Amino acid sequence: CTRLNSITVLHSAPATAHFIAAFAIVFSVLFEWTTYNKNITLAEAKRIQGADIMYGISAVIVLIFGFMRLLYFEKGSEFYFSSPFYKIKLYTFLVVGILSIYPTIKFIKWRKETKLDVAPAVKEDEYHIIKWILRFEVIGLLIILLAASLMAKGIGN
């Protein structure tokens, strides 16, 4: 039986923060995707706004701790930069982040209505655009999870 020492805990903290934030992103996007609808209620709109805030904060945490792991912990930058799956993971994360801008702007614009305790009106074309974006974000997150798993195993290096 081995005991944890403070060095082991210190080195695992960035990975733990990175994983928790990554799973918070997955939860947030899945929540937005399954909750968003044409006839959204006030409660659903407020929950989506909260999930979107969690998504943004979690994305920042993923980036900060991901780059800390890349530069200071784990396997070192050479391992990551030589992995094609790291590049797939990073570029897909960027695409998902860019895709999320439009829904985030719309959810922020809902604040005028939700602060007045009124459900936002969702236009038909806006609904379809955001629903498709959320679908693509979910697909992107699945690609990221697969790439992360393959990268961690050293496949492609």
C-alpha positions as CSV (number, residue, x, y, z in Angstrom):
1,C,0.0,0.0,0.0
2,T,1.5,3.3,-1.0
3,R,0.7,6.6,0.7
4,L,0.0,9.8,-1.2
5,N,2.5,12.5,-0.5
6,S,2.2,16.2,-1.1
7,I,4.2,16.1,-4.3
8,T,1.8,13.5,-5.8
9,V,-1.2,15.5,-4.9
10,L,0.4,18.7,-6.2
11,H,1.1,17.1,-9.6
12,S,-2.4,15.6,-9.9
13,A,-4.2,18.9,-9.0
14,P,-3.9,20.4,-12.6
15,A,-5.2,17.2,-14.1
16,T,-8.1,17.0,-11.7
17,A,-9.1,20.6,-12.4
18,H,-8.7,20.0,-16.1
19,F,-10.9,16.9,-16.0
20,I,-13.6,18.5,-13.8
21,A,-13.8,21.5,-16.1
22,A,-13.9,19.4,-19.2
23,F,-16.8,17.3,-17.8
24,A,-18.6,20.6,-16.9
25,I,-18.3,21.7,-20.5
26,V,-19.8,18.4,-21.7
27,F,-22.6,18.7,-19.1
28,S,-23.3,22.3,-20.1
29,V,-23.5,21.7,-23.8
30,L,-25.6,18.5,-23.4
31,F,-27.9,20.5,-21.1
32,E,-28.2,23.3,-23.5
33,W,-28.8,20.9,-26.4
34,T,-31.5,18.9,-24.7
35,T,-33.3,21.9,-23.0
36,Y,-33.3,24.5,-25.8
37,N,-36.6,24.5,-27.7
38,K,-38.9,26.9,-29.7
39,N,-41.3,27.5,-26.9
40,I,-38.8,27.9,-24.1
41,T,-40.1,28.7,-20.6
42,L,-38.7,31.3,-18.3
43,A,-37.2,28.6,-16.1
44,E,-35.6,26.8,-19.0
45,A,-34.2,30.0,-20.4
46,K,-32.6,30.9,-17.0
47,R,-31.2,27.4,-16.6
48,I,-29.7,27.6,-20.1
49,Q,-28.2,31.0,-19.3
50,G,-26.6,29.5,-16.1
51,A,-25.3,26.5,-18.1
52,D,-23.8,28.8,-20.7
53,I,-22.0,30.7,-17.9
54,M,-20.7,27.5,-16.5
55,Y,-19.6,26.5,-20.0
56,G,-17.6,29.7,-20.5
57,I,-15.9,29.5,-17.1
58,S,-15.1,25.8,-17.6
59,A,-13.6,26.5,-21.0
60,V,-11.3,29.0,-19.5
61,I,-10.3,26.6,-16.7
62,V,-9.7,23.8,-19.3
63,L,-7.4,26.1,-21.3
64,I,-5.5,27.3,-18.2
65,F,-4.9,23.9,-16.6
66,G,-4.5,22.2,-20.0
67,F,-1.6,24.5,-20.9
68,M,-0.2,24.2,-17.3
69,R,-0.2,20.4,-17.9
70,L,1.4,20.8,-21.3
71,L,4.2,23.1,-20.1
72,Y,4.9,22.1,-16.5
73,F,3.3,18.7,-15.7
74,E,2.5,15.3,-17.1
75,K,4.4,14.1,-20.2
76,G,5.9,17.3,-21.4
77,S,5.2,19.5,-24.4
78,E,7.2,17.3,-26.8
79,F,4.8,14.4,-26.2
80,Y,1.8,16.5,-26.8
81,F,3.1,18.5,-29.8
82,S,4.2,15.3,-31.5
83,S,0.7,13.7,-31.1
84,P,-1.7,14.1,-34.1
85,F,-4.5,13.5,-31.6
86,Y,-3.4,16.4,-29.4
87,K,-3.7,18.6,-32.5
88,I,-7.1,17.2,-33.4
89,K,-8.2,17.8,-29.8
90,L,-6.9,21.3,-29.7
91,Y,-8.3,22.4,-33.1
92,T,-11.7,20.8,-32.4
93,F,-11.8,22.6,-29.1
94,L,-11.2,25.8,-30.9
95,V,-13.9,25.1,-33.5
96,V,-16.4,24.2,-30.7
97,G,-15.5,27.4,-28.9
98,I,-16.1,29.5,-32.1
99,L,-19.4,27.7,-32.7
100,S,-20.5,28.5,-29.2
101,I,-20.2,32.3,-29.8
102,Y,-23.6,32.7,-31.6
103,P,-25.7,30.8,-29.0
104,T,-23.9,32.6,-26.2
105,I,-24.7,36.0,-27.7
106,K,-28.4,35.0,-28.1
107,F,-28.5,33.7,-24.5
108,I,-27.0,36.9,-23.2
109,K,-29.6,38.9,-25.1
110,W,-32.3,37.0,-23.3
111,R,-31.3,38.8,-20.1
112,K,-33.5,41.8,-20.9
113,E,-36.5,39.5,-20.8
114,T,-35.5,37.0,-18.1
115,K,-34.7,39.9,-15.7
116,L,-38.3,41.0,-16.2
117,D,-39.5,37.4,-15.6
118,V,-40.6,36.9,-19.2
119,A,-39.7,33.9,-21.3
120,P,-37.7,34.9,-24.4
121,A,-39.3,34.7,-27.8
122,V,-37.3,32.3,-30.1
123,K,-37.7,33.0,-33.8
124,E,-38.0,29.9,-36.1
125,D,-34.8,30.5,-38.0
126,E,-32.8,31.3,-34.8
127,Y,-34.1,28.1,-33.2
128,H,-32.9,25.9,-36.1
129,I,-29.5,27.6,-36.3
130,I,-28.8,27.3,-32.6
131,K,-30.1,23.7,-32.4
132,W,-27.7,22.7,-35.3
133,I,-24.8,24.6,-33.6
134,L,-25.5,22.7,-30.4
135,R,-25.6,19.4,-32.3
136,F,-22.2,20.2,-33.9
137,E,-20.8,21.1,-30.5
138,V,-21.8,17.8,-29.1
139,I,-20.2,16.0,-32.0
140,G,-17.1,18.1,-31.5
141,L,-17.0,17.2,-27.8
142,L,-17.2,13.5,-28.7
143,I,-14.3,13.9,-31.1
144,I,-12.3,15.7,-28.4
145,L,-13.0,12.8,-25.9
146,L,-11.9,10.2,-28.5
147,A,-8.8,12.2,-29.4
148,A,-7.9,12.7,-25.7
149,S,-8.1,9.0,-25.0
150,L,-6.0,8.1,-28.1
151,M,-3.5,10.8,-27.2
152,A,-3.1,9.7,-23.6
153,K,-2.4,6.1,-24.8
154,G,0.4,7.5,-27.0
155,I,-1.2,6.3,-30.2
156,G,0.1,8.2,-33.2
157,N,3.4,9.1,-31.5
